[in-house]
Amino acid sequence: MKKILYPITFFVLIIIAPFANAYYPQQQVNQNDPVKYIQTALDKLEEFSSNTNTASPVLLRNFIENEIIPHFSFDEMSRWITGPYAQRMTQEEKVDFKERLKEAFLNSLSRHIGSFDSIQNRVRFYPTRYRGHNEAIVGTRIYRANGYPVKLDFRMRLIDQRWKIVDVRANGTSAVLYYRQMLMSDLRQYRRR
C-alpha cells in the first residue's frame, strides 16, 4: 500500500500545492462547471494556509479530511483501480480497500502538504471538455517558479449532483492506472508465495 501511496500523494500535492494563489488567467466559471469544484478546493486551501498554523498536524489533517477529500470519489477510484479483480473480492474487501486507500491518501497529504510555497506557483485553467452528461475533464497547467510547468487533467464525474474527481493525469500519467498496475503487481507477488 505504501508503494501505491507515494504517486497518488504526488498527484494530489501538485493539485493543491499552488494554494490557488494566482489563477492564470482569472476566468468566469459557470456554477455547474467542474472547474468550480477545483477552484473551490484551491480557494479553501489558500484561506486555510493564510489563516492557520499549517504546521499543526491535527489541524492540517482535519482540514484535508473535511475540505479536500470530499472532492474525490474514492468509490469510483477504488473500483477503477481494482478493475476486473473486484469480481473476486467480497463486499467487505472492497470497503476495506476503499477505506485503506482513503486513509493512506489522507495520511500522506497530512504529512507533505505544509512544505509548499503558494507564492511561487500559479494555475491556469483550460475550458472543460465534456464526455457526455456526467463526465468531464478539467485541464490545468501548474507553473512553478523553480521547474517546468506540470499539465494536470482532472477526470471528473457527476455523482449525486456534484462533480467529483475520479482520476488525475499528471503530464499524461494516470494515477488510477498507475495504482491498478501496482495492485496487480502486488497480487502477482502474493500468489507466488
Secondary structure, DSSP 8 states (H G I E B T S, - for coil): -HHHHHHHHHHHHHHHTTTTS-BSS-----TTSTHHHHHHHHHHHHHHHHHS-TT-HHHHHHHIIIIIGGGB-HHHHHHHHHGGGGGGS-HHHHHHHHHHHHHHHHHHHHHHGGG--GGGEEEEE---EESSSSEEEEEEEEEETTS--EEEEEEEEEETTEEEEEEEEETTEEHHHHHHHHHHHHHHHHHH-
